[in-house]
Structures are given as structure tokens and as C-alpha cells.
Amino acid sequence: MIERSSRRSPCHEARVGGHWEISAPETFSIKEGLTRLSCLLSFDIITLDLWTQLAPRWMMTIVEHFSKENIKELSGIFCKIFDPDMSPLAFELDEMYR
């Protein structure tokens, strides 16, 4: 039986293609993943229940891997997600920030 890590990453055999095969800093993988997440938002795939699971994990990962000086790399993505007038989320801002 294959054990899964506490970070809930796919097992080693399932890590094929995409960022699993790129030799790049973790910050690149985080930025790429967050960009992909922002693209999914406009398709109403991300429900409120899923958002409440994803958002805290993304925020903790960003805090752990990005310094204050480098956080500006994510500003464009944050603007797409958190802009109150143009946010593609299918739920209200008060629900998003809960």
C-alpha cells in the first residue's frame, strides 16, 4: 500500500508532466499553480466549500515560501482573484474573506 504524505500530494507514480518534471524553485511552482487556480475561477468550478479549503492552504504556502520582497511577483494574480469589481468568484466578497 502506498502512503500519501501529509501535504496531500499525489503519490510518486502519479507525478507525471507539468510542474512535477520542471527543475525550478518552489516559488515558480507556487506562482504557476496560483495562476492555474485563477484561470479556473471564471468557469465557476471553484465552489465556496472548495474555496474555504483551498484559500488557507495557498495563503500558508505563500507565507512560508515568499519573502516580503518577492511577494510582489504575485500581485497580478492577486488582483485577478481579489478585485472586488472584477473577481470571477461565484460567491460574495464577505463569503470569500470568511
C-alpha positions in Angstrom: 0.0 0.0 0.0 1.3 3.4 -0.9 1.2 6.1 1.8 0.3 9.6 1.0 2.2 12.5 2.6 0.5 14.9 5.0 0.7 17.6 2.3 -1.8 15.5 0.2 0.5 15.5 -2.8 -0.1 12.8 -5.4 1.9 9.6 -4.9 5.3 9.4 -6.7 4.0 7.3 -9.5 1.3 9.9 -10.4 3.7 12.8 -10.6 3.9 13.0 -14.4 4.1 16.1 -16.6 3.6 19.7 -15.7 5.4 21.2 -12.7 6.4 17.7 -11.5 9.0 17.4 -14.3 10.4 21.0 -14.1 13.5 21.7 -12.2 12.6 25.2 -10.8 12.4 26.9 -7.5 9.3 26.2 -5.4 8.2 29.8 -5.8 7.9 29.2 -9.6 5.7 26.2 -8.9 3.5 28.1 -6.5 3.1 31.0 -8.8 2.2 28.7 -11.7 -0.3 26.8 -9.6 -1.9 30.0 -8.4 -2.2 31.2 -12.0 -3.9 28.0 -12.9 -6.3 28.4 -10.0 -7.1 31.9 -11.1 -7.9 30.6 -14.6 -10.4 28.1 -13.1 -12.3 30.7 -11.2 -14.0 32.1 -14.2 -15.6 28.7 -15.0 -17.5 28.5 -11.7 -15.6 25.3 -10.9 -14.5 26.7 -7.5 -17.4 26.5 -5.1 -17.5 28.2 -1.7 -16.8 24.8 0.0 -13.8 24.2 -2.2 -12.6 27.8 -1.8 -12.6 27.5 2.0 -10.3 24.5 1.7 -8.0 25.9 -0.9 -7.5 29.6 0.1 -6.0 28.9 3.6 -3.6 26.3 2.1 -2.5 28.7 -0.6 -2.0 31.6 1.8 0.1 29.5 4.2 2.2 28.2 1.3 2.8 31.7 0.1 3.7 32.9 3.6 6.1 30.0 4.0 7.9 30.4 0.6 7.8 34.0 -0.4 9.6 36.8 1.3 8.0 40.2 1.7 10.3 41.5 -1.1 9.2 38.8 -3.5 5.5 38.8 -2.8 5.0 41.5 -5.4 5.5 38.7 -8.0 2.0 37.6 -7.2 0.3 41.0 -7.3 -1.1 40.5 -10.8 -2.6 37.1 -9.8 -4.0 38.6 -6.5 -5.6 41.4 -8.4 -7.4 39.0 -10.7 -8.7 36.9 -7.8 -9.4 39.6 -5.1 -10.5 42.6 -7.1 -14.0 43.5 -5.7 -15.4 44.6 -9.0 -13.8 42.1 -11.4 -13.5 39.0 -9.2 -14.5 35.9 -11.1 -15.6 34.1 -8.0 -19.2 32.8 -8.0 -19.8 34.0 -4.4 -19.9 37.2 -2.5 -16.8 39.0 -1.1 -17.9 38.5 2.5 -18.0 34.8 1.9 -14.7 34.8 0.1 -12.9 36.6 3.0 -14.5 34.5 5.7 
